[in-house]
């Protein structure tokens, strides 16, 4: 298990996370027996959940995902099972272990690698393709609506001037009030969560929220956070990405601007919740996105 994964679990879950980490080998062994999987081997890079590759007796390949938190497990499984397409198929679940077995995507190359190769335009089109392929089941319900996150924006108040904070709050309120076109959203559709599967690009690790379809562009706009392009000014990169997304998806540009700004702000809130005061809010990103919102 890599150091980032271990530190994340300990920081977020404290003693309960430490106990969960210690128990992981036993959980994996129980799942091996439950699902009759003779071959299980680790995935190198982990962040917030434990994942490993597995293979059954006939050679079918899968991924096992085990969550440290009941809420995360329940929400993610429900979201995966509420899409008709565009996400991996869930093969089996074990609520007792907060774990599920899903198909393994192959070759599994992520869209982040395309950015790292220097082709941000292609990566943006790939993310757009993954958004188009998401097909929520009609009438999906029981998921948190984006409007419910507005109160949590208060965590950003100490980091923003009064004018910027009021603009953020007003913008978030304005794009979540009308629910006419709302759908089930993936909710975290950044480059690292879009993987190649045959000729398709599939979205993994959904958060599962309800909101306007244009909200899906919000997670990718500031990602990959550890490999963000530096060949152009920040605002030029935002312009290029959002214009490509408009071309590919047909969403209103001002609506995408607003969602990019609000989702990036919300991401900062979640980082503050997870990391505490040690997290440095990226005011450059927020300012560049704020300037795009009319």
C-alpha positions as CSV (number, residue, x, y, z in Angstrom):
1,X,0.0,0.0,0.0
2,X,1.4,3.4,-1.1
3,X,2.1,6.2,1.4
4,X,-0.5,8.5,0.0
5,X,-3.3,6.0,0.6
6,X,-2.1,5.2,4.1
7,X,-1.8,8.9,5.1
8,X,-5.2,9.7,3.6
9,X,-7.0,6.9,5.5
10,X,-5.3,7.9,8.8
11,X,-5.9,11.6,8.4
12,X,-9.6,11.2,7.5
13,X,-10.7,8.3,9.7
14,X,-8.2,8.3,12.6
15,X,-8.2,5.2,14.8
16,X,-11.1,3.7,12.9
17,X,-9.0,4.0,9.7
18,X,-6.0,2.4,11.4
19,X,-8.1,-0.5,12.5
20,X,-9.5,-0.9,9.0
21,X,-6.0,-0.9,7.4
22,X,-4.9,-3.6,9.9
23,X,-7.9,-5.7,9.0
24,X,-7.6,-5.4,5.2
25,X,-5.6,-8.6,4.6
26,X,-8.4,-10.6,6.4
27,X,-11.1,-8.8,4.4
28,X,-9.4,-9.6,1.1
29,X,-9.0,-13.3,2.1
30,X,-12.7,-13.5,3.0
31,X,-13.7,-12.0,-0.3
32,X,-11.4,-14.4,-2.1
33,X,-13.3,-17.3,-0.6
34,X,-16.7,-15.6,-1.0
35,X,-16.3,-14.9,-4.7
36,X,-14.1,-17.9,-5.5
37,X,-11.2,-16.0,-6.8
38,X,-7.9,-18.0,-6.9
39,X,-5.8,-15.0,-8.1
40,X,-5.8,-11.6,-6.4
41,X,-3.0,-9.1,-6.7
42,X,-2.6,-5.4,-5.5
43,X,-3.1,-2.2,-7.5
44,X,-0.1,0.0,-6.9
45,X,-1.5,3.5,-6.7
46,X,-4.4,3.9,-4.2
47,X,-6.0,7.1,-2.8
48,X,-9.1,6.7,-0.6
49,X,-10.3,3.1,-1.2
50,X,-8.5,-0.2,-1.3
51,X,-8.6,-1.8,-4.8
52,X,-7.0,-5.0,-6.2
53,X,-7.1,-7.0,-9.3
54,X,-8.6,-10.5,-9.3
55,X,-9.2,-13.4,-11.7
56,X,-11.6,-16.3,-11.4
57,X,-11.0,-20.0,-12.4
58,X,-12.0,-19.4,-16.0
59,X,-9.6,-16.5,-16.4
60,X,-12.1,-13.6,-16.2
61,X,-10.5,-10.5,-14.8
62,X,-12.1,-8.2,-12.2
63,X,-11.4,-5.4,-9.8
64,X,-12.3,-5.6,-6.1
65,X,-13.0,-2.3,-4.4
66,X,-13.2,-2.0,-0.6
67,X,-14.3,1.2,1.1
68,X,-13.3,2.4,4.6
69,X,-16.6,4.2,5.0
70,X,-20.2,2.8,4.8
71,X,-21.5,5.9,3.2
72,X,-19.0,5.9,0.4
73,X,-19.6,2.2,-0.3
74,X,-23.4,2.6,-0.4
75,X,-23.4,5.7,-2.5
76,X,-20.9,4.4,-5.1
77,X,-22.6,1.0,-5.5
78,X,-26.0,2.6,-5.9
79,X,-24.6,5.0,-8.5
80,X,-22.9,2.3,-10.5
81,X,-26.1,0.3,-10.5
82,X,-28.2,3.3,-11.5
83,X,-26.4,3.8,-14.8
84,X,-27.4,1.8,-17.9
85,X,-24.0,2.5,-19.6
86,X,-20.7,4.4,-19.4
87,X,-19.6,2.8,-16.1
88,X,-18.1,-0.7,-15.2
89,X,-20.6,-3.5,-14.5
90,X,-20.9,-4.5,-10.9
91,X,-20.7,-8.3,-10.7
92,X,-21.1,-8.9,-6.9
93,X,-21.4,-6.9,-3.7
94,X,-20.7,-7.6,0.0
95,X,-22.2,-5.0,2.3
96,X,-20.6,-6.8,5.3
97,X,-17.2,-6.0,3.9
98,X,-18.2,-2.7,2.2
99,X,-16.8,-4.2,-1.0
100,X,-17.9,-4.9,-4.5
101,X,-16.6,-6.8,-7.5
102,X,-16.7,-5.2,-10.9
103,X,-15.5,-5.9,-14.4
104,X,-11.9,-4.9,-15.1
105,X,-11.5,-2.3,-17.9
106,X,-8.8,-3.1,-20.5
107,X,-6.4,-1.8,-21.4
108,X,-7.3,0.6,-18.6
109,X,-5.2,3.6,-19.7
110,X,-6.6,6.8,-18.2
111,X,-7.2,10.2,-19.8
112,X,-4.6,11.7,-17.4
113,X,-1.9,9.9,-19.4
114,X,-3.0,11.7,-22.5
115,X,-2.5,15.0,-20.8
116,X,0.9,13.9,-19.7
117,X,1.7,13.0,-23.3
118,X,1.1,16.7,-24.2
119,X,-2.3,16.3,-25.9
120,X,-4.7,18.2,-23.7
121,X,-7.2,18.7,-26.5
122,X,-7.5,15.0,-27.1
123,X,-7.8,14.3,-23.4
124,X,-10.6,16.9,-23.2
125,X,-12.5,15.2,-26.0
126,X,-12.0,11.9,-24.3
127,X,-13.6,13.2,-21.1
128,X,-16.5,14.6,-23.2
129,X,-16.9,11.2,-24.8
130,X,-17.1,9.6,-21.3
131,X,-19.7,12.2,-20.3
132,X,-21.8,11.4,-23.4
133,X,-21.7,7.7,-22.7
134,X,-23.1,8.0,-19.2
135,X,-26.7,6.8,-19.3
136,X,-28.6,7.2,-16.1
137,X,-31.6,5.0,-15.5
138,X,-34.9,7.0,-15.8
139,X,-36.1,8.3,-12.5
140,X,-32.9,7.7,-10.5
141,X,-33.5,8.9,-7.0
142,X,-32.2,8.7,-3.4
143,X,-29.1,10.7,-4.2
144,X,-27.9,14.0,-2.8
145,X,-28.8,17.0,-4.8
146,X,-26.1,19.5,-5.6
147,X,-28.0,22.3,-4.0
148,X,-27.4,20.6,-0.6
149,X,-23.7,21.5,-0.8
150,X,-24.4,25.3,-0.7
151,X,-24.1,25.5,3.1
152,X,-20.7,23.8,3.1
153,X,-19.3,26.7,1.0
154,X,-19.0,28.7,4.3
155,X,-15.7,26.9,4.8
156,X,-14.3,29.1,2.0
157,X,-15.4,32.4,3.6
158,X,-12.1,33.0,5.4
159,X,-10.2,32.4,2.1
160,X,-12.1,34.7,-0.2
161,X,-12.9,38.4,-0.2
162,X,-16.5,39.3,0.6
163,X,-17.4,40.1,-3.1
164,X,-16.0,36.8,-4.4
165,X,-17.8,34.8,-1.7
166,X,-21.1,36.4,-2.4
167,X,-20.7,35.8,-6.1
168,X,-19.9,32.1,-5.5
169,X,-22.9,31.6,-3.3
170,X,-25.2,33.4,-5.7
171,X,-23.9,31.5,-8.7
172,X,-24.2,28.1,-7.0
173,X,-27.8,29.0,-5.9
174,X,-28.7,30.2,-9.4
175,X,-27.6,27.0,-11.2
176,X,-29.2,24.6,-8.8
177,X,-32.6,26.2,-8.3
178,X,-34.2,24.9,-11.6
179,X,-34.3,21.1,-11.5
180,X,-36.2,20.6,-14.8
181,X,-33.3,19.0,-16.6
182,X,-31.5,17.4,-13.7
183,X,-30.1,13.9,-14.0
184,X,-28.0,11.5,-12.0
185,X,-24.4,12.8,-12.2
186,X,-21.1,10.9,-11.9
187,X,-20.0,13.8,-9.9
188,X,-16.2,13.3,-10.0
189,X,-15.5,12.9,-13.7
190,X,-11.8,14.0,-13.9
191,X,-9.1,12.5,-16.1
192,X,-8.0,9.9,-13.6
193,X,-11.5,8.5,-13.5
194,X,-11.8,7.9,-17.2
195,X,-10.3,4.7,-18.5
196,X,-10.0,3.1,-21.9
197,X,-12.0,-0.1,-22.4
198,X,-11.6,-1.5,-25.9
199,X,-12.6,1.3,-28.2
200,X,-14.6,3.1,-25.4
201,X,-13.8,5.4,-22.6
202,X,-15.5,4.4,-19.3
203,X,-16.0,6.4,-16.1
204,X,-15.1,4.8,-12.8
205,X,-15.6,5.8,-9.1
206,X,-18.9,7.8,-9.4
207,X,-19.9,10.0,-6.4
208,X,-23.6,9.9,-7.5
209,X,-25.3,13.3,-7.2
210,X,-28.4,14.9,-8.8
211,X,-28.0,18.1,-10.8
212,X,-27.7,19.7,-14.2
213,X,-25.8,17.7,-16.9
214,X,-23.3,20.5,-17.4
215,X,-22.1,19.9,-13.8
216,X,-20.1,17.0,-15.1
217,X,-17.5,19.3,-16.7
218,X,-16.6,20.7,-13.3
219,X,-14.3,18.0,-12.0
220,X,-12.0,17.9,-15.1
221,X,-11.5,21.6,-15.4
222,X,-8.6,21.8,-12.8
223,X,-7.3,18.3,-13.3
224,X,-5.1,16.4,-13.4
225,X,-4.0,18.4,-10.4
226,X,-0.5,16.8,-10.4
227,X,0.0,17.1,-14.2
228,X,-1.9,20.2,-15.2
229,X,-0.6,21.7,-18.5
230,X,1.9,24.5,-18.3
231,X,2.4,25.3,-21.9
232,X,-0.2,28.0,-22.0
233,X,-1.5,30.6,-19.5
234,X,-4.1,29.2,-17.1
235,X,-7.0,31.2,-18.6
236,X,-6.1,30.1,-22.1
237,X,-6.2,26.5,-21.0
238,X,-9.7,27.0,-19.4
239,X,-10.9,28.8,-22.6
240,X,-9.7,26.0,-24.8
241,X,-11.1,23.2,-22.7
242,X,-14.5,24.8,-22.3
243,X,-14.8,25.6,-26.0
244,X,-14.0,22.0,-26.8
245,X,-16.5,20.8,-24.3
246,X,-19.2,23.1,-25.8
247,X,-18.3,21.7,-29.3
248,X,-18.5,18.1,-28.1
249,X,-21.4,18.3,-25.7
250,X,-23.5,21.2,-26.8
251,X,-24.0,22.6,-23.3
252,X,-24.4,26.4,-22.9
253,X,-21.0,28.0,-22.4
254,X,-22.1,30.2,-19.5
255,X,-23.7,27.3,-17.7
256,X,-20.4,25.3,-18.0
257,X,-18.4,28.3,-16.8
258,X,-20.7,28.5,-13.7
259,X,-20.4,24.8,-13.0
260,X,-16.6,24.8,-13.5
261,X,-16.3,27.6,-11.0
262,X,-18.7,26.1,-8.4
263,X,-17.4,22.5,-8.6
264,X,-13.8,23.7,-8.3
265,X,-14.8,25.7,-5.2
266,X,-16.6,22.7,-3.8
267,X,-13.5,20.6,-4.4
268,X,-11.6,23.1,-2.3
269,X,-14.2,22.7,0.5
270,X,-13.7,18.9,0.4
271,X,-10.0,19.3,0.6
272,X,-10.3,21.5,3.6
273,X,-12.6,18.9,5.2
274,X,-10.2,16.1,4.6
275,X,-6.9,17.9,5.2
276,X,-7.9,20.7,7.6
277,X,-6.0,24.0,7.8
278,X,-3.0,22.5,6.1
279,X,-4.7,22.6,2.8
280,X,-3.8,25.7,0.7
281,X,-6.8,26.9,-1.2
282,X,-5.8,27.5,-4.9
283,X,-6.9,31.1,-5.2
284,X,-5.3,31.4,-8.7
285,X,-7.6,28.7,-10.1
286,X,-10.7,30.1,-8.4
287,X,-10.0,33.6,-9.6
288,X,-9.5,32.5,-13.2
289,X,-12.7,30.6,-13.1
290,X,-14.6,33.4,-11.3
291,X,-13.7,35.8,-14.0
292,X,-15.5,33.6,-16.6
293,X,-18.8,33.8,-14.8
294,X,-21.0,36.7,-15.8
